[in-house]
């Protein structure tokens, strides 16, 4: 689950950088699940991976 939900976002973003960096404009938008914000005891690992993907978006340098 970590490979898909977390690494998928990281690798997907990294794959777009060769195209987006030379353009000097544009944004990469990821749409995570609401599960990253509302934790369910039955889905703790799933919620943690969604939070990690969402937190990655919040900490990325916009410049």
SULRADA-V520783 format. One record per residue. RES is the residue in one letter. OMEGA is omega as a letter, one per 30 degrees, with the letter a starting at -180 (* if undefined). D_FIRST is the distance of its C-alpha to the first C-alpha in Angstrom with 2 decimals. Layout:
# SULRADA-V520783
RES/OMEGA/D_FIRST  RES/OMEGA/D_FIRST
This chain:
# SULRADA-V520783
X/l/0.00  X/l/3.80  X/a/5.38  X/a/5.35  X/a/5.96  X/a/7.98  X/l/9.30  X/l/9.90  X/a/12.14  X/a/13.76  X/l/14.59  X/l/15.70  X/l/17.95  X/a/19.28  X/a/20.20  X/a/22.34  X/l/24.24  X/l/26.86  X/a/27.91  X/a/27.76  X/l/29.29  X/a/32.66  X/l/33.02  X/l/33.18  X/l/32.12  X/a/29.27  X/l/25.93  X/a/22.28  X/l/20.84  X/a/17.22  X/a/16.85  X/l/14.01  X/l/13.74  X/l/16.32  X/l/13.77  X/a/13.76  X/a/17.41  X/a/17.84  X/l/16.01  X/a/15.92  X/a/16.30  X/a/14.60  X/a/11.35  X/a/11.50  X/l/8.00  X/a/7.11  X/l/10.46  X/l/10.13  X/l/7.52  X/l/9.91  X/l/12.79  X/l/11.97  X/l/12.00  X/l/15.12  X/l/16.72  X/l/16.45  X/a/18.60  X/a/21.03  X/a/21.70  X/l/22.22  X/a/25.91  X/a/27.53  X/*/30.39
